[in-house]
Amino acid sequence: MSTWILIPGAGVWLALLLLILHRYLRKAPTLGFSRATVSKPAANLKTTRTSSSSSEPLRLDAQPLIDQTPAAAPKRWWSKDSRISRTAEELELAITEAVKAAPGCEDFVGVIIQGITPKSRLDVNWELRGTKFGHADRKIAREALTPIVERMQREFRLPDGPT
């Protein structure tokens, strides 16, 4: 009885060796560093060093002198809507304060915001329902109010669901 013995060529052996190496290197950490330790910043920086321009030590763990605003909520990767969710009362207060800051509108009282059903999911879901001018000049207050509302409609949205 004769049996056939297949002797693969050098290319097949090389491909098999590369496949084995690839699987091994994918599981093993590289040079003793894992991806988690390489990408993490140092957790505790309590060291001090002296600055070349000053005689006092420079602390690396010191608080910044400028207060930074907290970061916005993380953006969902599936949503193209980058607007921040605010309640109607918060929007009314923000618009009122912005209009009162305009010259000649110090006597402005406030606005009323109403939620609407948008035609598409990226459309504005609120509108200006009413304006309380108070003793402010209506023409000046309306000229100050229009760009403020347009800007805030691009930046903010009402939350979904009942309010």
N, C-alpha and C positions, 0 to 999 in steps of 0.2 A: 504494500500500500504506500502510495506516495502522498506526502502532505506538502502543502504549499506554505512556505514561510515568506511572509512579506517583510521586506526590509525597507522601512521608510527612509526617505531622503533626508538630507541635512536640514532642509527647511521645515519639515514637520517636527523634528526634534527641537529645533530652535523655538518654534511656536509653542510647543508644549512646555519648554523651560520658561518662557516669558509668561505664560499663563500661570504657572505655579508661583513664580516670583511676584506677579501682580497680586495674587490672592494672599500671599504671605505678607507683603508690604502694606496691603490695605488694612490688615488686622493689627499689625505691630505698630507701636508708636515710633516716630522717626527720631533718631538720635537722642532718645530719652525725654523728648518734649512731646506732650500731647497737644492737640489743637486748643484745648481749653486753657492750658497754662500759657501758651504763646499769646493768645488774644486777650487774656485778662490783664487789666491794669493792676498795678501794685495796690493792695488793699490798705495797708497802713504805711503812711509815709511820715514817720515821726522823727526823721533825721533833720538836723540843722546843718547849714553850711554858711560860711561867711561870704558875703558879697564883695566883689573886688572894688566896687565904687563906694561902699559904705562900711563902717566898722561894726554895725549891728548884724546879728545873724539873720539869715533869710530862712523862714520856716516854710517847709513845703506843705505842711498840713494846716496852714492858717486859713481862716475864712476870707473870701474875697471882700474887698472894700465896697464894691458895687453890688447892690442887691439885684439878683437876676430873677426875672419872672419865671414861675414854674412852667415846665414844658406842657404843651397841650396834650390832650389825650392822644394815645397812639392811633395813627391813621390805619384804618382797616385796608388791607391790600386789595380787597375786592370792590371797594367803593371809590369812585372818582370824586365824590362829594367831599370837599375839604372844609366845609363850613362847620363852625362850632355850634353845638346845641345849647340854646339859652331859653329860659322860660319867657313868657310874654311880659311878666312884671320886670324882669331884668332888662329886657329890650326897651320897654317903655322908659325906665329910669335912665338907661344909657343914652337914649335919643334925647330925652329932656335935658340932661346935663350937657350934652354936646351943643344943643341949640342955645341954652342959657349962656354958654361960653362965647357965643357970637356977639359982636358989638350991636347994641340996640335991642337985644332980646332978653335982657335980664328979668323982665316981668313975665316971660313965657311960663305957662303953668304945666303943660304936659301933653302927651299923646295917648291914644288908645290903639292897641295892636290886636288884630284878629287873625286867627289861623284860617287858612284856606286850603282847598284841595288842589295840589299842583297838577298840571297837565302831563308833565313827565317827572321822573324821579329827581332830576337835577334842577327843576324849576324852583322858584321861591315858594315857600309854604306859609307865608304870612304877609299881611298888608297893613297899611296904615288906615285904620277905620275912622278915627276922629282926631281932631286937634283942639287943644284947649289953649287959646292964645292969651287969655288973661288981659292985661293992659298993654301988652307988647303990640307994636305996629304989625298988622297982618302981612303986609307986603314984604317987609324985611324978614319977619319970622318965616314966611313961606319960602323965601329965597335961601335962607339958611337951612331950612328943614329938608328941602328936596335932595341936595347932594348927600346929606347925612343918612337919610333913609335908603338911598340907592347904594351907598357904600355898605351899610349894615346888612342889607339884603344879600350882598355878595359874600359877607363874612359870617353871618349867623343864620341859623334856622331854628324853628320851634321843634321841640322833641316830638317824636311820634307817639300816638296814643292820646288818651284823654288828659286834659290839663286842668 
